[in-house]
Every structure is written in structure tokens, then in C-alpha cells.
Amino acid sequence: MDNERVMNTSTGLFWLSSYPKSGNTWFRIFLANLLTLSKENNPIYLNHVDHLINDHISTDRTWVNEACGFDTTGITDDELDALMPGLYTTYNAQQTEITYHKTHRAYSYVGEYQPLIPMDGCLGVIYFIRNPLDVALSLANHFSFTVDEAITMMGDRTLALHYFPLRQLLFSWSMHVDSWVQLKAKNLFLLRYEDMVIKPLESFTKAVHFLKLNTSLHLIEQALSYSSFDKLKQFEDNIGFQDKPPTVKHFFRKGIVGDWQTSLTESQIQRIIQDHGEVMRKFGYLNKHNEPTVG
């Protein structure tokens, strides 16, 4: 362990983007463990993830105020969105080390042509995608919704959330996925939640290489062990997790692939397929017979 390091000599910003409940938080916990393992052979304190990976939530009011240089509380959502492209560009240019920005925003625009999240100069994007049949169940738990309410939310083409606490435009699940993937940027890496669960070492290693982190397979395996769902759930049960909404019992609920098979009704499955079938087929969540798949 003493001779092992995680090295990246670049500077700049990586985006970690996803529709909610698609693996973003899990990956950030893994990354925090990986980046600290060369210093000490202990799992991280879960509620210190943002600090340990120099991570910012893109709609955190404190960070936005610091980056803008003034209190943004009094301005409208549209006015704040208009500031964001310049804020991100300036912030990215000022970096002297790697930073990671989590976002749940769809890739949207200010006006007709100005991307709210500019890609020029950023180091890359990891986009996390998860089968919407399982996303619906996790969303229902996270927001204390019924499953039918969560399905309706996922199909809302104008959806915007304000609980982050700043507004984030999500649009529908399909629109969110397409908005990022259709960028076809050479620095965008797609990571399926199902692969993270079923073949973790392979999928996380590919993501680590995309982030240009020079590290050993041993450290990746250790970070995965410290970030296992059972350990995260145990930590939350014993200490609590700061990202958990106060109205729900667990942030880390089940973490399995294919929970929809026993938890969704046939009519609920068909509603999701009707809303998102085209995008589901693109990413292997429907077979050629229009039937949902697992894994």
C-alpha cells in the first residue's frame, strides 16, 4: 500500500451527470475511497465525500455564491441560469487541480444556442444511466411518492426540481438521457448502472481510466470493497447519511438490478415502456420484441 498512489497531473473539471437515482452518488463514494486509499487504508467517512474528492454539487447555493462573488438569493431562476455558462467557464479556467461536479441537470440551453453547461475546456463527462423501470422505484422511495406518481414525474417533459436547492431542469427521463448522449462528445463516457452492479471491477476500472487516474487494480478493488452497498447501508443505519431526504427511511434502499420484476405491475411497466421505449431500446433495456430486459 505504501508504494501505491492515485495520480492525475491534469487540471480542470469533470462532470458527473445523471438523472436522479442512477448511480451518481455511489460512484462519487467509490471515487472518494479510491483517492484517499494511498494515504490510509481505511474507508472514508461517508458524509465527507464532497470534500475528499474536491467535488461540488452544481446547484449548491453556497458554491454558486462563492463562484459568483455575491449572494444570489434575490435573483430569479432564469437570471441565475443566464449566469451559469460564464460561471462554469471561468471556474474551469481557474482550476489548478482536478475537480468533479455532480449534476442532475439535463443538458439544456440559455436562449436558443448557449449551453447552460459549456463543454469547451472541461476534461470530460461521465453520464450514468439506469433502467427506468428500476429508477421509478428508487424515485418513489426518494421523494416519498407512489410508484405511479414517480412514473408520471419521469414522463414530464417540462420537469424542473428545486430541492437541490436551486432549480434544475430535468425534463423527462428520455429527454434527459438524449440531451447528454446526443452531444456525441469525444470526452463523454456512458456508464450503465447495471454494469456497475453486475461487473463492477470491469466497469469501474474503465471509468477510472476515462478520468485519467493512474492507479493499480488493487486500489480499485479496495475502493469497491469499501463502497459496497452493504457497507453503505450499514453506515447509513449506524450514523446516518446527509444526502438522505428527511421523509424517507433509507437513501440506500436495495441497490439491485431488476427490482421492477417483482415490484411493478404490468400496467406500470407498460406505462414506462410507452413513455421511454425508444430510448430504452437504444441502451439494451428492451429486446427486439419490445420486452423489458434485466442486466
C-alpha positions in Angstrom: 0.0 0.0 0.0 2.8 2.4 0.8 4.0 2.3 -2.8 0.6 2.7 -4.4 -0.7 6.1 -5.4 -3.6 7.6 -7.4 -2.1 10.1 -9.8 -3.6 12.6 -12.2 -1.4 15.6 -13.1 -4.1 17.3 -15.2 -6.1 20.4 -14.1 -9.7 21.1 -14.9 -13.2 19.8 -14.3 -15.0 16.5 -14.9 -18.8 16.4 -14.9 -20.6 13.5 -13.2 -24.1 13.7 -14.7 -27.2 11.6 -14.3 -31.0 11.5 -13.9 -31.6 11.1 -10.2 -31.2 7.6 -8.6 -28.9 6.3 -11.4 -25.6 5.6 -9.5 -24.0 9.0 -9.3 -23.7 9.1 -5.5 -22.4 5.5 -5.4 -19.7 6.4 -7.9 -18.7 9.5 -6.0 -18.3 7.5 -2.9 -16.1 5.0 -4.7 -14.0 7.8 -6.2 -13.6 9.3 -2.7 -12.4 6.0 -1.4 -10.0 5.5 -4.3 -8.4 8.9 -4.0 -7.8 8.5 -0.2 -6.6 4.9 -0.2 -3.0 5.8 -0.9 -3.0 7.9 2.3 -4.7 5.5 4.7 -6.1 2.0 4.4 -9.5 2.8 5.8 -12.9 3.5 4.3 -13.9 7.2 4.1 -16.4 8.9 6.4 -19.4 8.9 4.1 -20.6 12.4 4.9 -17.2 13.9 3.8 -17.4 12.7 0.2 -17.7 16.2 -1.3 -14.6 17.4 0.5 -12.5 14.3 -0.2 -12.8 14.4 -4.0 -12.9 18.2 -4.3 -16.4 17.8 -5.5 -19.2 20.4 -5.9 -22.9 20.0 -6.4 -23.6 22.2 -9.4 -26.7 23.7 -7.8 -25.4 24.1 -4.3 -26.2 27.7 -3.3 -23.0 28.2 -1.2 -20.8 27.2 -4.1 -22.7 29.3 -6.6 -22.5 32.3 -4.3 -18.8 31.9 -3.9 -18.2 31.4 -7.6 -20.3 34.4 -8.5 -18.8 36.6 -5.8 -22.2 37.8 -4.5 -25.4 36.5 -2.8 -27.6 35.1 -5.5 -30.7 34.6 -3.2 -32.6 37.6 -4.6 -32.3 36.8 -8.4 -34.7 34.6 -10.4 -34.1 31.1 -11.7 -33.9 32.4 -15.2 -31.4 35.2 -14.3 -29.3 32.7 -12.4 -29.3 30.2 -15.4 -28.1 33.1 -17.6 -25.1 33.5 -15.3 -24.1 29.8 -15.2 -22.3 29.4 -18.6 -19.9 32.2 -17.8 -19.5 31.0 -14.2 -18.6 27.4 -15.2 -16.2 28.6 -17.9 -14.4 31.0 -15.6 -14.3 28.4 -12.8 -12.9 25.7 -15.1 -10.2 28.0 -16.4 -9.1 28.8 -12.8 -8.6 25.3 -11.6 -5.1 24.2 -10.5 -6.2 20.6 -9.8 -8.9 18.1 -10.8 -12.4 18.9 -9.6 -15.6 16.9 -10.1 -19.0 18.4 -10.5 -22.2 16.4 -9.9 -25.3 17.5 -11.8 -28.8 16.2 -12.4 -29.5 18.9 -14.9 -30.5 17.9 -18.4 -28.1 19.3 -21.0 -30.1 22.5 -21.7 -29.6 25.9 -23.2 -29.9 29.6 -22.2 -31.8 31.1 -25.0 -31.5 29.2 -28.3 -27.8 28.5 -28.6 -25.9 29.0 -25.3 -25.3 25.7 -23.4 -26.0 26.2 -19.8 -23.1 23.8 -19.1 -20.4 24.6 -21.6 -18.2 21.7 -22.7 -15.3 23.8 -24.0 -12.3 23.2 -21.9 -13.8 20.7 -19.5 -11.9 17.4 -19.2 -14.9 15.1 -19.7 -18.3 13.8 -18.7 -19.4 10.6 -17.1 -23.1 10.0 -17.7 -24.8 7.4 -15.5 -27.8 5.7 -17.0 -30.1 3.2 -15.3 -33.1 1.2 -16.4 -36.1 3.5 -16.0 -38.2 0.5 -14.6 -35.8 0.5 -11.6 -35.4 4.3 -11.5 -39.2 4.6 -10.9 -39.0 2.5 -7.8 -36.0 4.4 -6.4 -37.6 7.8 -7.2 -40.8 6.8 -5.4 -38.8 6.0 -2.3 -36.6 9.1 -2.5 -39.4 11.6 -2.9 -42.0 9.7 -0.8 -44.2 9.3 -3.9 -46.3 6.5 -5.0 -44.8 4.5 -7.9 -47.5 5.9 -10.2 -46.5 9.4 -9.2 -42.9 8.6 -9.9 -43.8 7.3 -13.3 -45.7 10.4 -14.1 -42.7 12.5 -12.9 -40.4 10.6 -15.2 -42.6 11.3 -18.2 -42.9 15.0 -17.5 -41.3 16.8 -20.5 -41.1 20.1 -18.6 -39.9 18.8 -15.2 -37.8 21.1 -13.0 -36.8 20.3 -9.5 -36.0 22.9 -6.8 -34.9 20.9 -3.9 -31.2 21.0 -4.6 -31.9 24.0 -3.6 -31.5 25.8 -7.0 -33.7 24.9 -10.0 -32.6 22.1 -12.1 -34.3 21.4 -15.4 -34.6 17.6 -15.8 -37.3 17.2 -18.5 -38.5 13.6 -19.0 -36.2 10.6 -18.3 -35.8 10.0 -22.1 -35.1 13.7 -22.8 -32.5 13.8 -20.1 -30.7 10.8 -21.5 -30.8 12.1 -25.0 -29.8 15.6 -24.1 -26.4 14.3 -22.8 -25.7 11.3 -25.0 -26.6 13.1 -28.3 -23.8 15.6 -27.6 -21.6 12.8 -29.1 -18.6 14.5 -27.5 -15.4 12.6 -27.6 -15.0 13.3 -23.9 -18.3 11.7 -22.8 -18.2 8.2 -21.1 -21.5 6.4 -20.7 -21.7 4.2 -17.6 -24.7 1.9 -17.1 -25.8 1.3 -13.5 -26.5 -2.4 -14.4 -22.8 -2.9 -15.4 -21.7 -1.2 -12.2 -23.6 -3.8 -10.2 -23.1 -6.9 -12.4 -19.5 -6.4 -13.4 -18.2 -3.8 -11.0 -14.4 -4.3 -11.4 -14.6 -4.0 -15.2 -16.9 -1.0 -15.4 -15.4 1.0 -12.6 -11.9 0.4 -14.0 -13.0 1.7 -17.4 -14.4 4.8 -15.6 -11.1 5.3 -13.7 -9.1 5.1 -16.9 -11.5 7.7 -18.5 -10.8 10.0 -15.6 -7.1 9.5 -16.4 -6.3 8.3 -12.9 -3.1 6.3 -12.9 -3.7 3.7 -10.2 -3.4 0.0 -9.5 -6.1 -2.7 -9.9 -5.5 -3.4 -6.2 -6.6 0.0 -5.1 -9.7 -0.1 -7.4 -10.7 -3.4 -5.8 -10.1 -2.0 -2.3 -12.2 1.1 -3.1 -15.0 -1.1 -4.5 -14.9 -3.2 -1.3 -15.2 0.0 0.9 -18.1 1.2 -1.4 -20.2 -1.9 -1.4 -23.9 -1.5 -1.0 -23.9 -3.5 2.2 -21.3 -1.2 3.8 -23.0 1.9 2.6 -26.3 0.7 4.0 -24.7 -0.2 7.3 -23.0 3.2 7.6 -26.4 4.9 6.9 -28.1 2.7 9.5 -25.5 3.4 12.2 -24.5 7.0 11.6 -26.9 8.5 9.0 -26.3 9.9 5.5 -26.5 13.7 5.0 -28.0 13.3 1.4 -31.0 11.3 2.6 -34.3 13.2 2.4 -35.7 13.6 5.9 -39.0 12.0 4.9 -37.6 8.6 3.9 -36.1 5.8 6.0 -33.1 4.9 3.7 -31.2 6.6 0.9 -29.5 3.3 0.1 -32.6 1.2 -0.4 -31.9 -2.0 -2.2 -29.3 -1.3 -4.9 -30.2 -4.3 -7.0 -30.8 -4.8 -10.7 -34.3 -5.9 -11.9 -36.3 -5.0 -8.8 -39.0 -4.0 -11.1 -39.8 -7.6 -11.9 -41.5 -8.2 -8.6 -42.3 -4.6 -7.6 -44.1 -3.1 -10.7 -47.5 -4.1 -12.0 -47.8 -4.9 -15.7 -49.7 -1.7 -16.3 -46.9 0.3 -14.7 -44.3 -1.5 -16.8 -46.3 -0.7 -20.0 -46.6 3.0 -19.0 -42.9 3.3 -18.7 -42.3 1.5 -22.0 -44.9 3.7 -23.7 -43.1 6.8 -22.4 -39.5 5.7 -22.9 -39.4 2.7 -25.2 -37.3 4.3 -27.9 -34.5 5.3 -25.6 -34.8 2.0 -23.6 -34.1 0.1 -26.8 -31.0 2.1 -27.5 -29.4 1.1 -24.3 -30.5 -2.5 -24.0 -33.4 -2.2 -21.6 -35.9 -3.6 -24.2 -35.2 -6.5 -26.6 -36.3 -6.7 -30.2 -39.7 -8.0 -29.1 -40.3 -4.8 -27.1 -39.9 -6.8 -23.9 -38.0 -5.4 -20.9 -34.6 -7.0 -20.1 -32.6 -7.4 -16.9 -28.9 -6.5 -16.9 
